[in-house]
Amino acid sequence: MARRTKEEALETRDHILDTAEQVFSEKGVSRSSLADIAAAAGLTRGAIYWHFRNKADLFQAMMDRVVLPMEQMTARAGSADHDDPLAFVRDCALHVLKRVTSDKQCQRVFEISAHKCEYVDEMRQLRDRHIECRTDCLAQIERGFRNAAKKGLIAPSVNTRYAAVGLHALVDGLIMNWVLDPQYLGLAKAAAPMIDNYIDGMKPHPAPSHKAAPPKAVPKRRAALAS
């Protein structure tokens, strides 16, 4: 019985979060109340408060359902165990972009976060959480680039911190623009070549050859005159 009760509680929690996604998507976060979500879910406000302290707590739980798996993937980017750290960072970036293009829930949540949420009033506390996530993500990407540099996979002239910020900005910017307007870019097809263009720019390139050019042939008539 206790197990069934726990399962029912989890089902109710997921139902609330699913409903919150729909309400936030339709009305925006600041114009949505817990009463709106409760009504749409067919529940009382008390049922909402049993699972979530406030709207900010509910919003963060909604974000965690799609962000945490991505954070876990990115957290492995800085591991020193990879034979090819640069390839793994690339795969992490592609994983995030491909999930956004293939997962409807992920698309909806990122659209809400990027375009339908203001970090004011009770939502202000989430700003620090998101900055913390970004900081952790950048640290892992930078560590991955440093590991790649140690293996000679990145040119010595590359600033790994700037490279990490650039890759993060590229991925984040693509997501924000694509969820705003999927016609902006065929992201599913363009993701790999765009990431590869960025990554390839950091790789060492062979030094240009400075072999002397062969002497130009002298026309026969000019040679005869010279003699």
C-alpha positions as CSV (number, residue, x, y, z in Angstrom):
1,M,0.0,0.0,0.0
2,A,2.8,2.4,0.9
3,R,4.5,1.7,-2.4
4,R,1.3,2.4,-4.3
5,T,0.8,5.6,-2.4
6,K,4.3,6.7,-3.3
7,E,3.7,5.8,-7.0
8,E,0.5,7.8,-6.9
9,A,2.2,10.8,-5.4
10,L,4.9,10.7,-8.1
11,E,2.2,10.4,-10.8
12,T,0.4,13.4,-9.3
13,R,3.7,15.4,-9.2
14,D,4.4,14.6,-12.9
15,H,0.9,15.5,-13.8
16,I,1.3,18.9,-12.1
17,L,4.6,19.5,-13.9
18,D,3.1,18.5,-17.3
19,T,0.2,20.9,-16.7
20,A,2.6,23.6,-15.6
21,E,4.5,23.3,-18.9
22,Q,1.3,23.8,-20.8
23,V,0.1,26.7,-18.7
24,F,3.5,28.5,-18.8
25,S,3.7,28.0,-22.5
26,E,0.3,29.5,-23.1
27,K,0.3,32.4,-20.6
28,G,3.9,33.0,-19.7
29,V,5.4,32.3,-16.3
30,S,4.8,35.7,-14.7
31,R,1.1,35.7,-15.7
32,S,0.5,32.2,-14.5
33,S,-0.5,31.4,-10.9
34,L,-0.5,28.2,-8.9
35,A,-4.3,28.5,-8.9
36,D,-4.2,28.5,-12.7
37,I,-2.1,25.4,-12.8
38,A,-4.3,23.7,-10.1
39,A,-7.4,24.4,-12.1
40,A,-5.9,23.2,-15.4
41,A,-4.7,20.0,-13.6
42,G,-8.1,19.4,-12.0
43,L,-6.5,19.6,-8.5
44,T,-6.8,21.8,-5.5
45,R,-4.2,24.5,-4.6
46,G,-3.4,22.4,-1.5
47,A,-2.4,19.5,-3.7
48,I,0.0,21.8,-5.6
49,Y,1.5,23.1,-2.3
50,W,1.9,19.5,-1.0
51,H,4.4,18.9,-3.8
52,F,5.9,22.4,-4.3
53,R,6.6,25.3,-2.0
54,N,5.8,28.0,-4.5
55,K,5.9,28.7,-8.2
56,A,9.7,29.1,-8.3
57,D,10.0,25.6,-6.8
58,L,7.6,24.2,-9.4
59,F,9.4,26.0,-12.2
60,Q,12.8,24.6,-11.2
61,A,11.4,21.1,-10.9
62,M,10.0,21.5,-14.4
63,M,13.5,22.7,-15.7
64,D,15.3,19.8,-13.9
65,R,13.4,17.2,-15.8
66,V,15.2,18.3,-19.0
67,V,18.2,20.1,-17.8
68,L,19.6,17.5,-15.4
69,P,20.2,14.8,-18.0
70,M,22.1,17.4,-20.0
71,E,24.1,18.5,-17.0
72,Q,25.0,14.9,-16.3
73,M,26.2,14.5,-19.9
74,T,28.2,17.7,-19.8
75,A,29.7,16.9,-16.4
76,R,31.6,14.1,-18.0
77,A,33.2,16.4,-20.6
78,G,36.0,17.3,-18.2
79,S,37.0,13.8,-17.3
80,A,40.7,12.9,-17.9
81,D,39.7,9.4,-18.8
82,H,38.7,10.1,-22.4
83,D,41.2,9.0,-25.2
84,D,40.0,11.9,-27.3
85,P,38.7,14.7,-25.0
86,L,38.0,17.0,-27.9
87,A,35.8,14.5,-29.6
88,F,33.9,13.9,-26.3
89,V,33.2,17.6,-25.8
90,R,32.0,17.7,-29.4
91,D,29.7,14.8,-28.8
92,C,28.3,16.5,-25.6
93,A,27.5,19.7,-27.6
94,L,25.7,17.6,-30.3
95,H,23.8,15.6,-27.7
96,V,22.3,18.8,-26.3
97,L,21.3,20.2,-29.7
98,K,19.9,16.9,-31.0
99,R,17.8,16.4,-27.9
100,V,16.3,19.8,-28.3
101,T,15.3,19.1,-31.9
102,S,13.9,15.6,-31.2
103,D,12.3,16.0,-27.7
104,K,9.0,18.0,-27.7
105,Q,9.1,18.4,-23.9
106,C,12.6,19.7,-24.1
107,Q,11.7,22.2,-26.8
108,R,8.7,23.5,-24.8
109,V,10.7,23.9,-21.5
110,F,13.6,25.7,-23.2
111,E,11.1,28.0,-25.0
112,I,9.5,28.8,-21.7
113,S,12.8,29.4,-20.0
114,A,14.3,31.5,-22.8
115,H,11.3,33.5,-24.0
116,K,8.4,33.3,-21.5
117,C,10.0,33.8,-18.1
118,E,11.2,36.9,-16.2
119,Y,13.5,36.5,-13.2
120,V,11.6,38.9,-11.0
121,D,9.8,38.6,-7.6
122,E,9.7,35.0,-6.5
123,M,11.4,33.8,-9.7
124,R,14.5,35.9,-8.9
125,Q,16.0,33.2,-6.9
126,L,16.3,31.0,-10.0
127,R,18.7,33.4,-11.6
128,D,21.5,32.3,-9.2
129,R,20.7,28.6,-9.9
130,H,21.0,29.1,-13.6
131,I,24.2,31.1,-13.3
132,E,25.6,28.3,-11.2
133,C,24.7,25.7,-13.8
134,R,26.3,27.8,-16.5
135,T,29.4,28.2,-14.4
136,D,29.7,24.4,-13.9
137,C,29.1,23.7,-17.5
138,L,31.8,26.1,-18.6
139,A,34.3,24.7,-16.1
140,Q,33.7,21.2,-17.5
141,I,34.0,22.2,-21.1
142,E,37.2,24.2,-20.3
143,R,38.6,21.2,-18.5
144,G,37.9,19.0,-21.5
145,F,39.7,21.5,-23.8
146,R,42.7,21.6,-21.4
147,N,42.9,17.8,-21.5
148,A,42.7,17.9,-25.3
149,A,45.5,20.5,-25.3
150,K,47.7,18.2,-23.2
151,K,47.3,15.5,-25.8
152,G,48.2,17.9,-28.6
153,L,44.7,17.9,-30.0
154,I,44.3,21.7,-29.7
155,A,46.7,24.3,-31.0
156,P,48.9,25.9,-28.2
157,S,47.7,29.3,-29.2
158,V,44.1,28.5,-28.2
159,N,42.8,30.1,-25.0
160,T,40.8,27.2,-23.5
161,R,38.7,29.5,-21.4
162,Y,37.6,31.6,-24.3
163,A,37.1,28.5,-26.4
164,A,34.7,27.1,-23.7
165,V,32.8,30.3,-23.5
166,G,32.6,30.4,-27.3
167,L,31.2,26.9,-27.6
168,H,28.7,27.4,-24.8
169,A,27.5,30.7,-26.5
170,L,27.2,28.9,-29.8
171,V,25.1,26.0,-28.4
172,D,23.0,28.3,-26.2
173,G,22.4,30.8,-29.0
174,L,21.4,28.1,-31.4
175,I,18.9,26.7,-28.9
176,M,17.4,30.1,-28.1
177,N,16.9,31.1,-31.7
178,W,15.7,27.7,-32.8
179,V,13.0,27.4,-30.2
180,L,11.9,30.9,-30.9
181,D,11.5,30.1,-34.6
182,P,12.3,26.5,-35.9
183,Q,12.3,27.9,-39.4
184,Y,15.4,29.9,-38.5
185,L,17.7,26.9,-39.2
186,G,17.4,23.2,-40.0
187,L,19.2,22.5,-36.7
188,A,19.0,18.7,-36.8
189,K,21.1,18.7,-40.0
190,A,23.2,21.8,-39.3
191,A,24.2,20.9,-35.8
192,A,27.1,18.6,-36.6
193,P,28.8,20.8,-39.3
194,M,28.4,23.9,-37.3
195,I,30.0,22.3,-34.2
196,D,32.7,20.8,-36.4
197,N,33.5,24.1,-37.9
198,Y,34.1,25.5,-34.4
199,I,36.0,22.6,-33.1
200,D,38.2,22.3,-36.3
201,G,39.3,25.9,-35.9
202,M,41.0,25.0,-32.6
203,K,43.0,22.0,-34.0
204,P,46.7,22.3,-34.8
205,H,47.4,22.9,-38.5
206,P,50.6,21.9,-40.2
207,A,53.1,24.7,-40.8
208,P,53.0,26.0,-44.4
209,S,55.8,24.7,-46.7
210,H,58.4,27.2,-47.6
211,K,60.1,25.3,-50.5
212,A,61.7,27.5,-53.1
213,A,59.7,27.9,-56.2
214,P,61.3,26.3,-59.3
215,P,62.9,28.9,-61.7
216,K,60.8,30.1,-64.5
217,A,61.6,28.8,-67.9
218,V,63.2,31.4,-70.1
219,P,61.7,31.6,-73.6
220,K,64.1,30.2,-76.3
221,R,64.2,33.5,-78.3
222,R,65.1,35.5,-75.2
223,A,67.7,33.0,-74.2
224,A,69.3,33.2,-77.7
225,L,69.4,37.0,-77.5
226,A,71.1,36.9,-74.1
227,S,73.8,34.7,-75.6
